[in-house]
Amino acid sequence: MREFKTFHPFVNLLYFVAVIFFTMFLTHPIFLILSFITSLIFLIKAVGLSEVKSKLLYLSVFFIVLALVNPLFVHKGATPLFYMNGNAVTLEACIYGIVFALMLISVIFWFFSFNKIMTSDKIIYVFSTFMPTIGLMISMILRFIPRFQTQLKKIIEMNKIGDNPYKSKSIIRRLGVIFKTFSILVTWAFENSIDTANTMKARGYGLKNRTTFHLYKFELRDIIFIVFIVVNLLLNIYLYFSLNMRFYYYPEISPITIDLGSIINYLSYFLLLLMPIIIEIKEEIRWKLLLSKI
Amino acid sequence: MPTKSSTSKIITALFLLAILINFIFFFKGNNYLITSMLIAVFSCLPFYYKYERRKPEAREIIVVAVICALAVVSRLLFAFLPGFKPIIAIIIIAGAALGKESGFLCGSLSALISNMFFGQGPWSVYQMLIWGLIGYCAGLLNQKDLLDKPVIRYSYAIICGILFSVLIDFLTVLGSGFTMAKYIALLIPALPFMAYYAISNVTFIFFLYKPFMKKLNRVKLKYGLVDEQYRV
């Protein structure tokens, strides 16, 4: 996802908000399956196949637990499969459990990709356009963390002199030295940061007419992407409500409609999800073409 | 500045009303998950907005930033005991020492930033709100120095340890249609974790509260940060 990452932060954010919102809002099974497939492709493109594989095990456990909880405790639905302790386990509840688990898994997949695309600098940028003070605070915290870690290492090295209390067998002694380390760090952090505060004040923080600098530019492709997302959203919402695509699981599962209108709805939704991947593939092809010309 | 804060209150109230109307007519009473998420987001905004409008001084910003960074770093220091983290205790102390607004900011920003390292998820929004409220309520309680009484302090720490998993499980169940039986079935496996979190909070409050409060009060004096009622 190298290409999509270079888009303006607001474009990235709008895409993820739209996609996550739709994944949670549309409980129609076809929409959910489309979202699940795309989230998986997106994640593989963003983090690589091996990392996805390492997450699959605990996610599948999570999936199974979520899918099982619903039919065991919800006894609504028209078609009982079998009876357990006098309570019916219904087909509808089973299917709804699976659908709900699929939805949560896709949302989690989307959030994994969100972490890869929306890096901390982009989050700072988004915050600072609406709330400059909060944005400044976040960027400061992100600077303080590595600084405190370095200092923490220094304090630990210092305390290791003599017999190393961090590796001591008595857990009380170990905890004691850790609390001591933390206390030293806290004092140091406050004493040290007063310099930063004074410097900020001396350089005129909070005065009027001060300019800011950031690296992001709003380009034509960003505008096109935003227009695409908004048009697609409106189209999807219009089709969804005019065709009455609401899907019911209780008491009976409503049939999946396949006609011209609903197919347009599925396709436009799929296009919205796939757009970053299409951009990515387009760039890969362009890169290969350029290479072949050399 | 009574007018400014009342505008932000009116805006929030309108937003929440709009969400509820949407929820009733647009979603026809379904989709609890989205509704609760939107409400969580819009409940965070007025706190930020209020802080933003006050135009805080550089020193105030720095103190909050340092506390958040310490909260995140402390997670690494205690990494050898899994789940045994002082973050909640630090947020409570920050709220108690710096007042409710700074307490909210400390809580919600620590949640946001520690999730930047450990992974954002659907829970991030709720976590930001809940941790923020933990700091805010600590500030509220300490307006009359209630947290100086050990009984209230420790029971607050225990409540904070239980609150998070109770609420998150509630929201998970709400998403797929709420039944009490399902909720209890999800809560029972979470019980040992809740007890663990409560114990860890109490331990950290026991060890950290007095020294940390002393340090923060000293910083307040040295930086010239005074209580909210003295602020113009």
Chai-1 contact restraints between the chains, C-beta under 6 A:
chainA,res_idxA,chainB,res_idxB,connection_type,confidence,min_distance_angstrom,max_distance_angstrom,comment,restraint_id
A,M24,B,L33,contact,1.0,0.0,6.0,A-B,restraint_1
A,M24,B,I34,contact,1.0,0.0,6.0,A-B,restraint_2
A,F25,B,I34,contact,1.0,0.0,6.0,A-B,restraint_3
A,N70,B,S176,contact,1.0,0.0,6.0,A-B,restraint_4
A,F73,B,T179,contact,1.0,0.0,6.0,A-B,restraint_5
A,F73,B,A181,contact,1.0,0.0,6.0,A-B,restraint_6
A,F73,B,K182,contact,1.0,0.0,6.0,A-B,restraint_7
A,F100,B,S176,contact,1.0,0.0,6.0,A-B,restraint_8
A,V107,B,P122,contact,1.0,0.0,6.0,A-B,restraint_9
A,F111,B,Q120,contact,1.0,0.0,6.0,A-B,restraint_10
A,F111,B,G121,contact,1.0,0.0,6.0,A-B,restraint_11
A,N115,B,G119,contact,1.0,0.0,6.0,A-B,restraint_12
A,N115,B,Q120,contact,1.0,0.0,6.0,A-B,restraint_13
A,S120,B,M116,contact,1.0,0.0,6.0,A-B,restraint_14
A,M131,B,Y48,contact,1.0,0.0,6.0,A-B,restraint_15
A,M131,B,E52,contact,1.0,0.0,6.0,A-B,restraint_16
A,T133,B,E52,contact,1.0,0.0,6.0,A-B,restraint_17
A,I134,B,Y48,contact,1.0,0.0,6.0,A-B,restraint_18
A,M137,B,I61,contact,1.0,0.0,6.0,A-B,restraint_19
A,M137,B,A65,contact,1.0,0.0,6.0,A-B,restraint_20
A,M140,B,A65,contact,1.0,0.0,6.0,A-B,restraint_21
A,I141,B,A65,contact,1.0,0.0,6.0,A-B,restraint_22
A,I141,B,C68,contact,1.0,0.0,6.0,A-B,restraint_23
A,I141,B,A69,contact,1.0,0.0,6.0,A-B,restraint_24
A,I141,B,I113,contact,1.0,0.0,6.0,A-B,restraint_25
A,F144,B,A69,contact,1.0,0.0,6.0,A-B,restraint_26
A,I145,B,A69,contact,1.0,0.0,6.0,A-B,restraint_27
A,I145,B,V72,contact,1.0,0.0,6.0,A-B,restraint_28
A,F148,B,A69,contact,1.0,0.0,6.0,A-B,restraint_29
A,F148,B,V73,contact,1.0,0.0,6.0,A-B,restraint_30
A,F179,B,F207,contact,1.0,0.0,6.0,A-B,restraint_31
A,F182,B,L77,contact,1.0,0.0,6.0,A-B,restraint_32
A,V186,B,K215,contact,1.0,0.0,6.0,A-B,restraint_33
A,A189,B,V66,contact,1.0,0.0,6.0,A-B,restraint_34
A,F190,B,V219,contact,1.0,0.0,6.0,A-B,restraint_35
A,S193,B,I62,contact,1.0,0.0,6.0,A-B,restraint_36
A,S193,B,V66,contact,1.0,0.0,6.0,A-B,restraint_37
A,T196,B,I62,contact,1.0,0.0,6.0,A-B,restraint_38
A,A197,B,A58,contact,1.0,0.0,6.0,A-B,restraint_39
A,A197,B,R59,contact,1.0,0.0,6.0,A-B,restraint_40
A,A197,B,I62,contact,1.0,0.0,6.0,A-B,restraint_41
A,M200,B,A58,contact,1.0,0.0,6.0,A-B,restraint_42
A,K201,B,A58,contact,1.0,0.0,6.0,A-B,restraint_43
A,Y205,B,A58,contact,1.0,0.0,6.0,A-B,restraint_44
